[in-house]
Protein backbone atom coordinates (compact mmCIF):
# COMPACT_ATOMS: atom_id res chain seq x y z
CA UNK A 1 0.00 0.00 0.00
CA UNK A 2 1.90 3.03 -1.19
CA UNK A 3 -1.03 5.38 -1.82
CA UNK A 4 -2.37 7.28 1.22
CA UNK A 5 -5.59 5.83 2.62
CA UNK A 6 -8.05 6.32 5.46
CA UNK A 7 -8.65 3.74 8.20
CA UNK A 8 -12.14 3.76 9.72
CA UNK A 9 -11.83 2.93 13.40
CA UNK A 10 -14.64 1.88 15.73
CA UNK A 11 -12.60 2.00 18.94
CA UNK A 12 -9.11 1.85 20.40
CA UNK A 13 -9.17 -1.81 21.53
CA UNK A 14 -10.17 -3.03 18.06
CA UNK A 15 -7.85 -0.71 16.15
CA UNK A 16 -4.70 -0.58 18.29
CA UNK A 17 -2.88 -3.55 16.71
CA UNK A 18 -3.77 -2.52 13.15
CA UNK A 19 -2.66 1.07 13.79
CA UNK A 20 0.60 -0.16 15.37
CA UNK A 21 1.38 -2.54 12.50
CA UNK A 22 0.59 -0.02 9.75
CA UNK A 23 2.52 2.77 11.48
CA UNK A 24 5.56 0.57 12.08
CA UNK A 25 5.47 -0.51 8.41
CA UNK A 26 5.60 3.16 7.38
CA UNK A 27 2.19 3.14 5.71
CA UNK A 28 0.73 6.52 4.75
CA UNK A 29 -2.67 6.59 6.41
CA UNK A 30 -4.91 8.58 8.73
CA UNK A 31 -7.48 7.22 11.17
CA UNK A 32 -11.08 8.36 10.79
CA UNK A 33 -13.52 8.18 13.70
CA UNK A 34 -17.10 8.08 12.43
CA UNK A 35 -19.34 6.22 14.85
CA UNK A 36 -22.82 7.74 15.04
CA UNK A 37 -24.10 4.47 16.53
CA UNK A 38 -22.68 5.32 19.97
CA UNK A 39 -24.93 6.81 22.65
CA UNK A 40 -24.93 8.81 24.83
CA UNK A 41 -22.64 11.46 23.46
CA UNK A 42 -20.47 11.35 26.62
CA UNK A 43 -19.67 7.71 25.78
CA UNK A 44 -18.91 8.70 22.20
CA UNK A 45 -16.47 11.36 23.41
CA UNK A 46 -14.69 8.92 25.75
CA UNK A 47 -14.18 6.41 22.96
CA UNK A 48 -13.08 9.09 20.52
CA UNK A 49 -10.47 10.45 22.94
CA UNK A 50 -9.11 6.97 23.65
CA UNK A 51 -8.75 6.37 19.90
CA UNK A 52 -7.07 9.76 19.48
CA UNK A 53 -4.60 8.81 22.26
CA UNK A 54 -3.61 5.62 20.41
CA UNK A 55 -3.02 7.65 17.24
CA UNK A 56 -0.79 10.08 19.15
CA UNK A 57 1.35 7.18 20.38
CA UNK A 58 2.06 6.13 16.78
CA UNK A 59 2.13 9.66 15.33
CA UNK A 60 -0.86 8.97 13.07
CA UNK A 61 -3.26 11.70 11.98
CA UNK A 62 -6.68 11.41 13.64
CA UNK A 63 -9.81 12.76 11.92
CA UNK A 64 -13.19 13.02 13.60
CA UNK A 65 -16.26 13.25 11.38
CA UNK A 66 -19.64 14.53 12.53
CA UNK A 67 -21.64 12.84 15.27
CA UNK A 68 -24.85 12.01 13.42
CA UNK A 69 -26.76 9.77 15.82
CA UNK A 70 -30.19 10.98 14.65
CA UNK A 71 -29.49 9.71 11.13
CA UNK A 72 -28.23 6.37 12.47
CA UNK A 73 -31.40 6.01 14.55
CA UNK A 74 -33.56 6.79 11.53
CA UNK A 75 -31.77 4.22 9.35
CA UNK A 76 -31.93 1.45 11.96
CA UNK A 77 -35.43 2.18 13.21
CA UNK A 78 -37.54 -0.95 13.54
CA UNK A 79 -34.55 -3.26 13.87
CA UNK A 80 -34.50 -3.41 17.67
CA UNK A 81 -35.00 -7.19 17.70
CA UNK A 82 -32.19 -7.90 15.28
CA UNK A 83 -29.39 -10.02 16.75
CA UNK A 84 -25.72 -9.07 16.63
CA UNK A 85 -24.59 -9.63 13.01
CA UNK A 86 -28.16 -9.02 11.82
CA UNK A 87 -29.68 -6.44 9.46
CA UNK A 88 -28.94 -3.54 11.82
CA UNK A 89 -25.22 -4.30 11.58
CA UNK A 90 -25.34 -4.39 7.77
CA UNK A 91 -27.00 -0.98 7.67
CA UNK A 92 -24.62 0.45 10.28
CA UNK A 93 -21.50 -0.80 8.46
CA UNK A 94 -22.75 0.49 5.12
CA UNK A 95 -23.70 3.92 6.50
CA UNK A 96 -20.32 4.43 8.17
CA UNK A 97 -18.20 3.06 5.32
CA UNK A 98 -20.04 5.07 2.68
CA UNK A 99 -19.69 8.31 4.67
CA UNK A 100 -15.96 7.74 5.17
CA UNK A 101 -15.53 6.91 1.46
CA UNK A 102 -17.35 10.11 0.52
CA UNK A 103 -15.05 12.04 2.85
CA UNK A 104 -12.01 10.25 1.40
CA UNK A 105 -13.05 11.15 -2.14
CA UNK A 106 -13.54 14.81 -1.19
CA UNK A 107 -9.99 14.90 0.21
CA UNK A 108 -8.30 13.09 -2.68
CA UNK A 109 -7.86 9.69 -1.02
CA UNK A 110 -8.41 6.75 -3.35
CA UNK A 111 -8.91 4.04 -0.72
CA UNK A 112 -10.45 3.29 2.66
CA UNK A 113 -9.84 0.41 5.07
CA UNK A 114 -11.54 -0.39 8.37
CA UNK A 115 -11.30 -2.37 11.59
CA UNK A 116 -15.05 -2.92 11.77
CA UNK A 117 -14.59 -6.68 11.43
CA UNK A 118 -11.77 -7.15 13.94
CA UNK A 119 -13.96 -8.02 16.94
CA UNK A 120 -15.09 -11.62 17.37
CA UNK A 121 -18.60 -10.17 17.77
CA UNK A 122 -18.65 -9.00 14.15
CA UNK A 123 -18.98 -10.83 10.85
CA UNK A 124 -16.06 -9.88 8.61
CA UNK A 125 -17.90 -11.02 5.47
CA UNK A 126 -20.81 -8.72 6.41
CA UNK A 127 -18.38 -5.79 6.75
CA UNK A 128 -16.75 -6.61 3.39
CA UNK A 129 -20.14 -6.80 1.63
CA UNK A 130 -21.14 -3.38 3.02
CA UNK A 131 -17.76 -2.00 1.94
CA UNK A 132 -18.14 -3.46 -1.56
CA UNK A 133 -21.52 -1.75 -1.95
CA UNK A 134 -20.23 1.59 -0.63
CA UNK A 135 -17.15 1.33 -2.85
CA UNK A 136 -19.26 0.70 -5.97
CA UNK A 137 -21.37 3.77 -5.18
CA UNK A 138 -18.50 6.15 -4.38
CA UNK A 139 -15.70 4.95 -6.65
CA UNK A 140 -13.34 4.70 -3.64
CA UNK A 141 -11.52 1.39 -3.25
CA UNK A 142 -11.82 -0.70 -0.11
CA UNK A 143 -8.66 -2.24 1.30
CA UNK A 144 -9.24 -5.41 3.28
CA UNK A 145 -6.81 -5.31 6.18
CA UNK A 146 -6.21 -8.39 8.29
CA UNK A 147 -6.88 -7.72 11.95
CA UNK A 148 -7.59 -11.21 13.29
CA UNK A 149 -5.02 -13.64 11.90
CA UNK A 150 -1.24 -13.83 11.55
CA UNK A 151 -0.60 -12.81 15.14
CA UNK A 152 -2.84 -9.74 15.05
CA UNK A 153 -5.14 -10.94 17.86
CA UNK A 154 -2.08 -11.70 20.00
CA UNK A 155 -0.64 -8.25 19.32
CA UNK A 156 -3.99 -6.67 20.08
CA UNK A 157 -4.22 -8.49 23.41
CA UNK A 158 -0.62 -7.56 24.27
CA UNK A 159 -1.37 -3.88 23.65
CA UNK A 160 -4.57 -4.07 25.72
CA UNK A 161 -2.73 -5.82 28.58
CA UNK A 162 0.07 -3.25 28.41
CA UNK A 163 -2.53 -0.49 28.63
CA UNK A 164 -4.15 -2.22 31.62
CA UNK A 165 -0.81 -2.70 33.38
CA UNK A 166 -0.14 1.01 33.20
CA UNK A 167 -3.43 1.42 35.07
CA UNK A 168 -4.86 3.32 32.16
CA UNK A 169 -7.48 0.93 30.87
CA UNK A 170 -9.16 1.33 27.54
CA UNK A 171 -12.52 2.95 27.96
CA UNK A 172 -15.31 0.46 28.55
CA UNK A 173 -17.84 0.72 25.79
CA UNK A 174 -21.47 1.33 26.52
CA UNK A 175 -23.83 1.16 23.59
CA UNK A 176 -27.26 2.69 23.91
CA UNK A 177 -29.42 2.12 20.90
CA UNK A 178 -32.55 4.24 20.49
CA UNK A 179 -35.52 2.39 19.10
CA UNK A 180 -39.21 3.20 18.77
CA UNK A 181 -42.31 1.50 20.16
CA UNK A 182 -45.56 1.00 18.23
CA UNK A 183 -46.58 4.62 18.93
CA UNK A 184 -43.27 5.92 17.50
CA UNK A 185 -42.17 6.93 21.00
CA UNK A 186 -38.38 6.74 21.51
CA UNK A 187 -37.34 3.83 23.73
CA UNK A 188 -33.72 3.54 24.88
CA UNK A 189 -32.13 0.14 25.32
CA UNK A 190 -28.77 -0.25 27.04
CA UNK A 191 -26.28 -2.74 25.68
CA UNK A 192 -23.04 -2.85 27.63
CA UNK A 193 -19.93 -4.93 27.05
CA UNK A 194 -16.22 -4.64 27.23
CA UNK A 195 -14.68 -4.40 23.80
CA UNK A 196 -12.35 -7.11 22.67
CA UNK A 197 -11.52 -10.37 24.36
CA UNK A 198 -10.75 -9.10 27.86
CA UNK A 199 -13.66 -9.11 30.28
C-alpha positions as CSV (number, residue, x, y, z in Angstrom):
1,X,0.0,0.0,0.0
2,X,1.9,3.0,-1.2
3,X,-1.0,5.4,-1.8
4,X,-2.4,7.3,1.2
5,X,-5.6,5.8,2.6
6,X,-8.1,6.3,5.5
7,X,-8.6,3.7,8.2
8,X,-12.1,3.8,9.7
9,X,-11.8,2.9,13.4
10,X,-14.6,1.9,15.7
11,X,-12.6,2.0,18.9
12,X,-9.1,1.9,20.4
13,X,-9.2,-1.8,21.5
14,X,-10.2,-3.0,18.1
15,X,-7.8,-0.7,16.1
16,X,-4.7,-0.6,18.3
17,X,-2.9,-3.6,16.7
18,X,-3.8,-2.5,13.2
19,X,-2.7,1.1,13.8
20,X,0.6,-0.2,15.4
21,X,1.4,-2.5,12.5
22,X,0.6,0.0,9.8
23,X,2.5,2.8,11.5
24,X,5.6,0.6,12.1
25,X,5.5,-0.5,8.4
26,X,5.6,3.2,7.4
27,X,2.2,3.1,5.7
28,X,0.7,6.5,4.7
29,X,-2.7,6.6,6.4
30,X,-4.9,8.6,8.7
31,X,-7.5,7.2,11.2
32,X,-11.1,8.4,10.8
33,X,-13.5,8.2,13.7
34,X,-17.1,8.1,12.4
35,X,-19.3,6.2,14.8
36,X,-22.8,7.7,15.0
37,X,-24.1,4.5,16.5
38,X,-22.7,5.3,20.0
39,X,-24.9,6.8,22.7
40,X,-24.9,8.8,24.8
41,X,-22.6,11.5,23.5
42,X,-20.5,11.3,26.6
43,X,-19.7,7.7,25.8
44,X,-18.9,8.7,22.2
45,X,-16.5,11.4,23.4
46,X,-14.7,8.9,25.7
47,X,-14.2,6.4,23.0
48,X,-13.1,9.1,20.5
49,X,-10.5,10.4,22.9
50,X,-9.1,7.0,23.6
51,X,-8.8,6.4,19.9
52,X,-7.1,9.8,19.5
53,X,-4.6,8.8,22.3
54,X,-3.6,5.6,20.4
55,X,-3.0,7.6,17.2
56,X,-0.8,10.1,19.1
57,X,1.4,7.2,20.4
58,X,2.1,6.1,16.8
59,X,2.1,9.7,15.3
60,X,-0.9,9.0,13.1
61,X,-3.3,11.7,12.0
62,X,-6.7,11.4,13.6
63,X,-9.8,12.8,11.9
64,X,-13.2,13.0,13.6
65,X,-16.3,13.3,11.4
66,X,-19.6,14.5,12.5
67,X,-21.6,12.8,15.3
68,X,-24.9,12.0,13.4
69,X,-26.8,9.8,15.8
70,X,-30.2,11.0,14.7
71,X,-29.5,9.7,11.1
72,X,-28.2,6.4,12.5
73,X,-31.4,6.0,14.6
74,X,-33.6,6.8,11.5
75,X,-31.8,4.2,9.3
76,X,-31.9,1.5,12.0
77,X,-35.4,2.2,13.2
78,X,-37.5,-1.0,13.5
79,X,-34.6,-3.3,13.9
80,X,-34.5,-3.4,17.7
81,X,-35.0,-7.2,17.7
82,X,-32.2,-7.9,15.3
83,X,-29.4,-10.0,16.7
84,X,-25.7,-9.1,16.6
85,X,-24.6,-9.6,13.0
86,X,-28.2,-9.0,11.8
87,X,-29.7,-6.4,9.5
88,X,-28.9,-3.5,11.8
89,X,-25.2,-4.3,11.6
90,X,-25.3,-4.4,7.8
91,X,-27.0,-1.0,7.7
92,X,-24.6,0.4,10.3
93,X,-21.5,-0.8,8.5
94,X,-22.7,0.5,5.1
95,X,-23.7,3.9,6.5
96,X,-20.3,4.4,8.2
97,X,-18.2,3.1,5.3
98,X,-20.0,5.1,2.7
99,X,-19.7,8.3,4.7
100,X,-16.0,7.7,5.2
101,X,-15.5,6.9,1.5
102,X,-17.3,10.1,0.5
103,X,-15.0,12.0,2.8
104,X,-12.0,10.2,1.4
105,X,-13.0,11.2,-2.1
106,X,-13.5,14.8,-1.2
107,X,-10.0,14.9,0.2
108,X,-8.3,13.1,-2.7
109,X,-7.9,9.7,-1.0
110,X,-8.4,6.8,-3.4
111,X,-8.9,4.0,-0.7
112,X,-10.5,3.3,2.7
113,X,-9.8,0.4,5.1
114,X,-11.5,-0.4,8.4
115,X,-11.3,-2.4,11.6
116,X,-15.1,-2.9,11.8
117,X,-14.6,-6.7,11.4
118,X,-11.8,-7.2,13.9
119,X,-14.0,-8.0,16.9
120,X,-15.1,-11.6,17.4
121,X,-18.6,-10.2,17.8
122,X,-18.7,-9.0,14.1
123,X,-19.0,-10.8,10.9
124,X,-16.1,-9.9,8.6
125,X,-17.9,-11.0,5.5
126,X,-20.8,-8.7,6.4
127,X,-18.4,-5.8,6.7
128,X,-16.8,-6.6,3.4
129,X,-20.1,-6.8,1.6
130,X,-21.1,-3.4,3.0
131,X,-17.8,-2.0,1.9
132,X,-18.1,-3.5,-1.6
133,X,-21.5,-1.8,-2.0
134,X,-20.2,1.6,-0.6
135,X,-17.2,1.3,-2.9
136,X,-19.3,0.7,-6.0
137,X,-21.4,3.8,-5.2
138,X,-18.5,6.1,-4.4
139,X,-15.7,4.9,-6.6
140,X,-13.3,4.7,-3.6
141,X,-11.5,1.4,-3.2
142,X,-11.8,-0.7,-0.1
143,X,-8.7,-2.2,1.3
144,X,-9.2,-5.4,3.3
145,X,-6.8,-5.3,6.2
146,X,-6.2,-8.4,8.3
147,X,-6.9,-7.7,11.9
148,X,-7.6,-11.2,13.3
149,X,-5.0,-13.6,11.9
150,X,-1.2,-13.8,11.5
151,X,-0.6,-12.8,15.1
152,X,-2.8,-9.7,15.0
153,X,-5.1,-10.9,17.9
154,X,-2.1,-11.7,20.0
155,X,-0.6,-8.2,19.3
156,X,-4.0,-6.7,20.1
157,X,-4.2,-8.5,23.4
158,X,-0.6,-7.6,24.3
159,X,-1.4,-3.9,23.7
160,X,-4.6,-4.1,25.7
161,X,-2.7,-5.8,28.6
162,X,0.1,-3.3,28.4
163,X,-2.5,-0.5,28.6
164,X,-4.2,-2.2,31.6
165,X,-0.8,-2.7,33.4
166,X,-0.1,1.0,33.2
167,X,-3.4,1.4,35.1
168,X,-4.9,3.3,32.2
169,X,-7.5,0.9,30.9
170,X,-9.2,1.3,27.5
171,X,-12.5,3.0,28.0
172,X,-15.3,0.5,28.6
173,X,-17.8,0.7,25.8
174,X,-21.5,1.3,26.5
175,X,-23.8,1.2,23.6
176,X,-27.3,2.7,23.9
177,X,-29.4,2.1,20.9
178,X,-32.5,4.2,20.5
179,X,-35.5,2.4,19.1
180,X,-39.2,3.2,18.8
181,X,-42.3,1.5,20.2
182,X,-45.6,1.0,18.2
183,X,-46.6,4.6,18.9
184,X,-43.3,5.9,17.5
185,X,-42.2,6.9,21.0
186,X,-38.4,6.7,21.5
187,X,-37.3,3.8,23.7
188,X,-33.7,3.5,24.9
189,X,-32.1,0.1,25.3
190,X,-28.8,-0.2,27.0
191,X,-26.3,-2.7,25.7
192,X,-23.0,-2.9,27.6
193,X,-19.9,-4.9,27.0
194,X,-16.2,-4.6,27.2
195,X,-14.7,-4.4,23.8
196,X,-12.3,-7.1,22.7
197,X,-11.5,-10.4,24.4
198,X,-10.7,-9.1,27.9
199,X,-13.7,-9.1,30.3
